[in-house]
Amino acid sequence: MAANTPKDADKTSADCPHCGFSQLESPFAKSTFCRKCGQHYSIEKLLAKEISSLKGPSFFDKLTKLVSGEKIRDISCFSCGHHQQVSSAAQSSLCPQCSSYIDLRDFKIAGPFGRSIQTQGEVTLSSKADVASAKISCGSAFIEGRLRGTLLCTGEARFKVQGKFLGEIDANRLIIEKKSEVEFVRTVKAQSVQIHGKILAEIHCSGCVTIANGGALEGVIHARAINIEKGGIFSGELFIGQEEVAPAIAEVVPVPVVVKPLPQKLPIQSYAAKALRNRPAKGNPPPN
């Protein structure tokens, strides 16, 4: 849930562990009923599991950031899409366009998790992660575990998964790592796709789909272009080209207008005199 929603500031998001539905509850509530599936679940136990599932940065990660030093990275606002540059050491920021709060923290999940995440940092799902969040919005992602919600990634999303993947993917750049054998149950949307492992999916890509050496794709591709390197395999239906989308604001084309002068109006007396002249004489038939 966006942090810039003042009317819901006194409530917390509680995601149902049974169906993944996200609803707002009082921060003092201990349990609740899901408004979608009607199942009862404990908010206290859910929060306890989520806290234990979240892992802080390791010593190696801290050392890597210390050695690499401060860098500048590009981020975008989830509310208005405005792009800006911030320091890699920053933990939060404000959008200069719409003043929305932007979280820049990294999240590493290594167990059950049911809360929604919105950050321009990196979200990592380890192989033991089981995420039932309704939506995860992030700057970049590395996925090894299970996800049963929607992943919206404004940057690079890397997958190293074995088996079925139930989540919905919408990423700027999607990379399927080597040794991956994954079946995407839902349609995959991305600006560009690179496949180094084996996947079964329906892909809608506005850019190029690249199947690298050793990569294999079975399914349906809707893309502007496809690049199959030597050693890559593709089996399925291929639709090359992008449908034209009507712009949100149509271009206004000036149309020449010819203005003709209106006929001069006759005075009322002239209309009356004309009517009297054309009236047939009494006893005579009207002219044909």
SVG drawing of the C-alpha trace seen along z (x, -y; Angstrom):
<svg xmlns="http://www.w3.org/2000/svg" viewBox="-65 -47 101 75">
<polyline fill="none" stroke="black" stroke-width="0.4" points="0.0,0.0 1.3,-3.5 2.7,-5.4 1.2,-8.7 -2.4,-7.7 -3.2,-9.9 -6.7,-8.6 -5.4,-5.0 -2.4,-6.1 -4.0,-4.7 -4.5,-1.2 -2.3,1.6 -2.4,3.9 -3.3,7.6 -3.1,10.1 -5.1,13.3 -2.8,16.4 -5.6,18.5 -6.4,16.4 -3.9,13.5 -6.6,10.8 -5.3,7.6 -7.5,5.6 -7.0,2.8 -7.3,3.6 -6.6,1.7 -3.0,2.0 -4.4,3.3 -6.4,6.1 -5.2,9.6 -7.3,11.6 -9.9,11.0 -12.0,12.6 -11.1,12.3 -13.6,10.2 -13.1,12.2 -13.0,15.9 -14.5,15.6 -11.6,17.5 -10.5,16.6 -6.8,15.9 -4.5,14.5 -2.9,11.2 -0.4,11.6 0.9,14.9 1.1,13.6 3.2,10.6 5.4,12.8 6.1,15.1 6.7,12.1 9.2,10.5 11.1,13.8 11.1,14.1 12.6,10.7 16.4,10.8 18.6,7.8 21.6,7.2 24.5,9.7 28.0,8.7 29.1,9.4 26.4,7.0 27.5,4.3 31.1,4.8 30.3,4.7 28.5,1.4 31.3,0.0 34.0,0.9 31.9,-0.2 31.2,-3.6 28.4,-5.9 26.8,-5.8 23.9,-7.5 21.0,-5.4 17.8,-6.2 14.4,-5.6 10.9,-6.3 7.8,-7.3 5.0,-4.6 2.3,-7.3 3.2,-9.6 6.1,-7.8 8.5,-10.8 12.2,-9.8 14.9,-11.1 18.5,-10.3 19.3,-9.6 22.2,-8.3 22.6,-4.6 23.0,-5.1 19.6,-6.8 16.8,-4.9 13.9,-7.0 13.0,-10.0 10.2,-12.3 9.0,-12.7 9.6,-16.3 6.7,-16.0 3.8,-14.8 5.5,-14.8 4.8,-11.1 7.0,-9.1 9.3,-6.7 10.8,-3.8 14.4,-2.8 15.0,0.1 16.0,3.6 13.9,6.5 15.1,10.1 12.4,12.7 13.3,16.2 10.0,17.7 6.3,17.1 5.3,13.6 1.8,12.0 2.2,8.3 2.4,6.0 5.7,4.2 6.3,1.0 9.9,-0.1 12.4,-1.2 15.0,1.0 15.7,4.7 13.3,7.5 15.0,10.9 12.9,14.1 15.2,16.9 14.4,20.6 12.5,21.0 10.3,17.9 6.6,18.4 5.0,15.0 1.2,14.6 1.3,10.8 -1.4,9.2 1.3,7.0 5.0,6.4 6.2,3.2 10.0,2.8 12.9,1.3 14.6,4.7 14.0,8.3 15.7,11.7 13.3,14.6 14.1,18.1 11.1,18.9 7.3,18.9 5.1,15.9 1.3,16.0 0.7,12.3 1.7,9.7 5.3,8.5 5.6,5.1 9.3,4.3 10.4,1.0 13.9,2.3 15.5,5.8 13.7,8.9 15.9,12.1 14.4,15.5 16.0,18.7 13.1,21.0 12.3,24.7 8.7,25.8 5.4,23.8 5.3,20.1 1.8,18.8 2.6,15.1 1.9,12.4 5.0,10.7 5.2,7.1 8.8,6.0 10.9,3.7 13.6,6.3 13.1,10.0 16.1,12.4 15.7,16.1 18.9,17.5 20.7,20.6 19.5,23.9 15.9,22.6 13.1,24.8 9.9,22.9 6.3,22.8 4.7,19.4 0.9,20.0 0.0,16.4 0.9,14.2 4.4,12.6 4.7,8.9 8.0,7.2 9.8,4.6 12.7,7.0 13.3,10.7 16.5,12.7 16.2,16.5 19.2,18.6 17.2,21.4 14.1,23.4 10.6,21.9 7.0,22.6 5.1,19.4 3.0,16.9 5.0,13.7 3.9,10.3 7.0,8.2 7.0,4.7 10.7,5.1 13.0,8.0 12.9,11.6 16.4,13.1 16.9,16.9 20.5,17.4 22.8,20.4 21.4,23.2 18.0,21.5 14.7,23.0 11.2,21.5 8.0,23.3 4.7,21.4 3.4,18.2 5.3,15.0 3.9,11.6 6.9,9.4 8.3,6.7 11.4,8.9 13.0,12.2 16.6,13.2 17.5,16.9 21.2,17.4 23.0,20.5 22.1,23.3 18.8,21.7 15.4,23.5 12.0,22.1 8.8,24.2 5.3,22.7 3.5,19.8 5.2,16.6 3.5,13.2 6.0,10.6 5.0,6.9 3.2,4.6 -0.4,3.5 -0.9,-0.3 -2.3,-1.9 -4.4,-5.0 -2.8,-7.9 -4.5,-9.0 -4.8,-12.6 -5.6,-12.7 -3.7,-15.2 -5.9,-18.1 -5.8,-18.7 -7.1,-22.1 -9.9,-21.8 -10.5,-24.8 -14.0,-26.2 -15.6,-28.2 -17.9,-30.9 -20.6,-32.0 -22.5,-35.2 -26.1,-34.7 -28.9,-36.1 -30.0,-39.5 -33.3,-39.4 -36.2,-41.2 -38.3,-43.5 -41.6,-42.2 -43.5,-44.5 -41.7,-42.9 -42.7,-39.3 -46.3,-40.5 -46.4,-42.2 -44.9,-39.1 -47.5,-36.9 -50.4,-39.1 -49.1,-39.1 -48.9,-35.3 -52.3,-34.8 -54.8,-33.6 -57.8,-35.8 -61.1,-34.9 -63.0,-32.3 -60.0,-31.4 -58.1,-28.1 -54.6,-28.4 -51.9,-28.3 -50.1,-24.9"/>
</svg>
